[in-house]
Amino acid sequence: MIRLVQLQHGATRSVAVVEEPTLRLLTGADTVYRLVEAALKTGRPLTAIVESDVAGERLDYDQVYVGRSPWRLLVPVDHPVDPARTLVSGTGLTHLGSAKNRDAMHGKSDDELTDSMRMFRRGLEGGRPDPGSIGAPPEWFYKGNGGVLRAHGEALDVPGFAEDGGEEAEVAGIYIVDSEGRPRRVGMAVGNEFSDHVFERSNYLNLAGSKLRSCALGPELVIQPDFAAVSGRVTIERGAAELWSKNISTGAAEMCHSLANLEHHHFKFDGHRRPGDVHVHFYGAHSLSFADEIQLTDGDVMSIQFAGFGRALRNPVRAAEKMRTPVSAVPFE
């Protein structure tokens, strides 16, 4: 597997291959997007494009990772011209361990079937169709455009209007739509699909609004990862102490929807196959600290790592002051 990072030093951008404990800069493309464009134009495999381009300077990965280098890590994919050409979305109730947390969050009794559990059961029954067939649709939500993505080390914001902010440790798929409108999966990366669980718990119809938050991706993009069974760990740190941690799992063996089914139901919409667009799609979470009554506060650090996906994604929580006055639209006279 090839693992890539995007970096910036002043006005200079670059892509590098991870060769622990170093990063090797590529010489022919300054963004992952340009690498993909080269692969599409020449018909060569993306891995071959990368391997032929590895001839640049080596950087100390430790120094870059902890922020002591003039080079800083960026999100591992973006649109080179317009952040609005990146669509960030996700699917929920996809993991075998996720429905129990969601059902409890919505506060219904064990003998009362919630809408969340109905959708989960539909996924259990029809989320893994035979190849070439269409299965049950998953829950789908919109996160925002590329402006909501944060890199490793950057803060995830709890807005002034929010009731909470909590981690969702996931793997995200990264796609670029080619010139003929076909989605091309570039690879996958560790993600933190940060959400407002308190707002969602008050009414499951608040799910859509609870997802409109900043979220994190990276630090590494993995080309052709093994997604069969992926083990991981998520940790919450408060000050110098570990507040909460849990072993988590993702991958095909842990999900009630196949990857092909998730991709079909995302890209079946014409508007999601616009040539040149970037898509970042979160595949769903296994466990949440919120389910264990953990409420994150300003300065807490969320750390997420999955085996085979490189170094951990670490982001602090940054809580804004509470919003006191409404946002108003000014009418034209």
Secondary structure, 3 states (H helix, E strand, C coil): CEEEEEEEECCEEEEEEEECCEEEEECCCCCHHHHHHHHHHHCCCHHHHHHHHEEEEEEEHHHHHCCCCCCEECCCCCCCCCHHHEEEEEEECCECCHHHHHHHHCCCCCCCCCHHHHHHHHHHHHCCCCCCCCCCCCEEEEEEEHHHEECCCCCEEECCCCCCCECCEEEEEEEEECCCCCEEEEEEEEEECCECHHHHHHCHHHHHHHCCCCEEEEEEEEECCCCCCEEEEEEEEECCEEEEEEEEEECHHHECCCHHHHHHHHHCCHHHCCCCCEEEEECCCCCCHHHHCCCCCCCCEEEEEECCCCCCEEEEEEECCCCCCCCCCCCCC
